[in-house]
């Protein structure tokens, strides 16, 4: 079982979702993030993802929830951190994401995308909606 960190990046009532190019969660829409590298803390992973994957100047983090999310035959422990930031998220085509996009949490059910049920339920709870 691998340990992952996902960043809850919010702006103007919307949240950032990414479609991953590689496993885990290949071709699935999730929050931006990565595996916690050996010798790295979750906070260091949050900072690395913010900087290297999204080009953001991190202004703080808060652990929101830890999920157990299945992908194929594997289960991953995913720590979700709400982050404060400066800048505008961007991604490199050579990076881990095929696409990125903003959506309002209330619109998740209307999107025609693959999104893990556990993530969808957590986002609904955060938005005060029924899962």
C-alpha positions as CSV (number, residue, x, y, z in Angstrom):
1,X,0.0,0.0,0.0
2,X,1.5,3.3,-1.0
3,X,1.0,6.6,0.8
4,X,-0.1,9.6,-1.3
5,X,-0.6,13.3,-0.6
6,X,-3.3,15.2,-2.5
7,X,-3.7,19.0,-2.4
8,X,-7.1,20.7,-2.1
9,X,-6.5,23.8,-4.1
10,X,-9.4,26.2,-4.0
11,X,-10.0,29.6,-5.7
12,X,-13.2,31.6,-6.2
13,X,-15.4,28.7,-5.0
14,X,-13.9,26.2,-7.3
15,X,-11.4,23.4,-6.8
16,X,-8.6,22.2,-9.0
17,X,-8.8,18.7,-10.4
18,X,-6.1,16.9,-12.5
19,X,-6.2,13.9,-14.8
20,X,-3.1,11.8,-14.2
21,X,-0.9,10.4,-17.0
22,X,0.7,7.6,-15.0
23,X,-0.3,5.2,-12.2
24,X,-1.6,5.4,-9.6
25,X,-4.9,6.7,-10.9
26,X,-3.9,6.9,-14.5
27,X,-6.6,8.5,-16.7
28,X,-8.6,9.3,-13.5
29,X,-9.5,12.8,-12.2
30,X,-8.2,13.4,-8.7
31,X,-6.7,16.2,-6.7
32,X,-3.1,17.2,-7.6
33,X,-0.5,15.2,-5.6
34,X,2.1,12.6,-5.5
35,X,3.5,9.7,-3.5
36,X,5.4,10.5,-0.4
37,X,9.0,9.7,-1.3
38,X,11.3,7.7,1.0
39,X,12.7,10.0,3.7
40,X,10.2,12.7,2.9
41,X,7.5,13.9,5.2
42,X,3.9,14.6,4.1
43,X,4.5,18.3,4.5
44,X,7.6,18.1,2.3
45,X,5.5,16.3,-0.3
46,X,2.9,19.0,-0.2
47,X,5.6,21.7,-0.7
48,X,7.2,19.7,-3.6
49,X,3.9,19.2,-5.4
50,X,2.9,22.8,-5.0
51,X,6.3,24.0,-6.4
52,X,7.2,21.3,-9.0
53,X,3.8,20.2,-10.3
54,X,1.8,23.5,-10.0
55,X,4.3,26.3,-9.8
56,X,2.6,27.7,-6.6
57,X,4.1,29.6,-3.7
58,X,2.7,27.7,-0.8
59,X,1.2,29.8,2.0
60,X,0.2,27.1,4.5
61,X,-1.4,23.6,4.7
62,X,-4.0,21.9,6.8
63,X,-4.8,18.2,6.9
64,X,-8.4,17.8,5.9
65,X,-8.9,14.0,5.9
66,X,-7.1,10.7,5.2
67,X,-8.8,8.5,2.7
68,X,-8.3,4.8,1.6
69,X,-8.7,4.8,-2.1
70,X,-8.6,1.8,-4.4
71,X,-7.1,2.0,-7.9
72,X,-7.2,-1.3,-9.8
73,X,-5.8,-4.0,-7.5
74,X,-4.1,-1.5,-5.1
75,X,-5.3,0.5,-2.2
76,X,-3.7,3.8,-1.3
77,X,-3.7,5.9,1.9
78,X,-4.3,9.4,0.7
79,X,-3.8,12.4,3.0
80,X,-5.7,15.4,1.7
81,X,-4.3,18.8,2.6
82,X,-6.1,22.1,2.0
83,X,-3.4,24.6,0.9
84,X,-3.1,28.3,0.8
85,X,-1.1,29.7,-2.1
86,X,0.0,32.6,-4.2
87,X,0.2,32.5,-7.9
88,X,-1.9,30.7,-10.5
89,X,-1.6,26.9,-10.9
90,X,0.1,25.8,-14.1
91,X,1.4,22.5,-15.3
92,X,4.1,21.3,-17.6
93,X,3.2,19.0,-20.4
94,X,6.2,16.8,-19.3
95,X,4.8,16.6,-15.8
96,X,2.4,14.0,-14.3
97,X,-0.9,15.5,-15.4
98,X,-2.6,15.2,-18.8
99,X,-5.1,17.9,-18.0
100,X,-6.0,20.2,-15.2
101,X,-9.3,22.0,-14.7
102,X,-11.4,24.0,-12.2
103,X,-14.9,23.0,-11.1
104,X,-17.4,24.0,-8.4
105,X,-17.9,21.1,-5.9
106,X,-21.7,21.4,-6.6
107,X,-21.0,20.5,-10.2
108,X,-19.1,17.2,-9.6
109,X,-22.2,15.0,-10.3
110,X,-22.7,16.8,-13.7
111,X,-19.2,16.1,-14.9
112,X,-18.5,13.2,-17.3
113,X,-15.2,12.2,-15.7
114,X,-13.8,9.3,-13.8
115,X,-13.5,10.4,-10.1
116,X,-12.9,8.0,-7.2
117,X,-16.0,7.6,-5.1
118,X,-14.1,8.2,-1.9
119,X,-12.9,11.6,-3.2
120,X,-16.3,12.6,-4.4
121,X,-17.8,11.7,-1.0
122,X,-15.2,13.7,0.8
123,X,-15.7,16.8,-1.4
124,X,-19.5,16.5,-0.9
125,X,-19.0,16.4,2.9
126,X,-16.7,19.5,2.7
127,X,-19.3,21.3,0.6
128,X,-22.2,20.3,3.0
129,X,-23.9,18.1,0.4
130,X,-25.2,14.6,0.6
131,X,-22.7,12.1,-0.9
